[in-house]
């Protein structure tokens, strides 16, 4: 799977930090829109070093599972241009997806813990607004 950076893509990159004591986890909250029974990208997790190469990928753990849908994580290659000091790069990444059951309409929520090398931890609280067919049509 190849993932290209785009405006709708959620990117969580980290330039490698020196290894020292554990830091206090940072909490991030966001909302994503989805259609019922459709794979919806909820996160991209990678580690770009200052020399534009890839560092160790983070560890991802589902702390609180969604009540209605499911979360899956797939391996991918991310290509980007003009990302921070990197004019062009291609690095491995993990991509997280949410999928609700058919016919489900409403809100769902989950919490994901992302641990990067060097001791940085991020807690992501993700709310998914799931709509039915036709809900995103513009009239």
C-alpha positions in Angstrom: 0.0 0.0 0.0 1.3 3.4 -0.9 0.0 6.6 0.8 0.6 10.0 -0.6 0.3 13.1 1.5 -2.9 15.1 0.8 -5.1 17.7 2.5 -7.4 15.0 4.0 -4.6 12.9 5.4 -3.9 13.0 9.1 -0.1 12.9 9.6 1.7 12.2 12.9 5.4 12.4 12.2 8.2 12.7 14.7 11.8 13.8 14.2 13.8 11.4 16.5 14.4 12.8 19.9 17.3 11.9 22.1 16.7 9.0 24.5 16.1 10.2 28.0 13.5 9.9 30.7 9.8 9.1 29.9 7.9 12.2 29.0 4.3 13.0 30.0 2.0 11.6 27.3 0.5 14.3 25.1 -3.3 14.0 24.4 -4.7 14.8 20.9 -8.4 14.9 20.2 -10.0 15.0 16.7 -13.1 14.1 14.8 -13.3 12.2 11.5 -16.3 11.8 9.2 -17.1 8.4 7.7 -19.7 6.5 5.7 -21.3 3.4 7.2 -19.5 0.1 6.3 -16.6 2.0 4.7 -12.8 2.0 5.5 -11.9 5.5 6.7 -8.3 6.5 7.4 -8.0 7.8 10.9 -4.2 8.1 11.3 -0.8 7.7 9.6 2.1 6.9 11.9 5.8 7.3 10.8 9.1 8.5 12.1 11.2 10.8 9.9 14.7 11.6 11.1 16.4 15.0 10.5 18.4 13.4 7.6 15.0 12.5 5.9 15.5 8.8 6.5 13.1 6.6 8.5 13.6 6.0 12.2 12.0 3.1 14.1 8.2 3.0 13.6 6.1 3.6 16.7 4.2 1.0 18.7 0.4 1.4 18.4 -2.1 0.1 21.0 -5.8 0.3 21.0 -6.6 1.5 24.5 -10.4 1.9 24.2 -12.0 0.1 21.3 -14.9 1.7 19.4 -18.3 0.5 20.6 -19.7 -0.2 17.1 -16.9 -0.4 14.5 -13.5 -1.8 14.3 -9.9 -0.5 13.9 -7.3 -2.0 11.7 -3.7 -1.0 11.0 -1.8 -1.7 7.8 1.8 -1.3 6.7 2.4 1.3 4.0 5.0 3.4 2.2 4.5 7.2 2.5 5.9 9.4 -0.3 6.1 13.1 0.4 7.7 16.2 -1.2 8.6 19.4 0.7 8.0 17.9 4.1 9.9 20.0 6.7 13.5 20.1 5.5 13.0 17.0 3.2 12.5 17.9 -0.4 11.5 14.3 -1.3 11.2 11.2 0.8 9.7 7.7 0.9 9.4 6.0 4.3 7.6 3.1 5.9 4.5 3.9 8.0 1.5 2.4 9.7 -2.0 3.5 8.5 -5.0 3.1 10.8 -8.5 2.6 9.4 -12.0 2.6 11.1 -14.9 0.7 9.7 -18.4 0.7 11.1 -20.9 -2.1 10.6 -23.5 -1.8 7.7 -26.4 0.4 8.6 -24.7 2.0 11.6 -25.3 5.8 11.8 -24.1 8.0 14.6 -20.9 8.7 16.6 -18.3 6.2 17.6 -15.1 6.8 19.6 -11.8 5.1 20.3 -8.5 5.9 22.1 -5.1 4.9 20.5 -1.8 5.1 22.3 1.3 5.8 20.1 4.7 5.2 21.6 7.7 6.5 19.7 11.4 5.6 20.3 13.0 8.1 22.6 10.2 7.9 25.1 7.5 10.1 23.5 3.9 8.9 24.0 0.8 10.3 22.4 -2.8 9.5 23.4 -5.2 10.0 20.5 -8.9 10.3 21.3 -10.7 9.9 18.0 -14.4 10.5 17.4 -15.9 9.2 14.2 -19.2 10.7 12.8 -20.7 7.9 10.7 -23.4 8.9 8.2 -25.6 6.8 5.9 -25.6 6.6 2.1 -26.4 9.9 0.5 -25.6 12.0 3.6 -22.6 13.6 1.9 -24.3 14.5 -1.4 -24.3 18.2 -2.2 -27.6 19.4 -3.5 
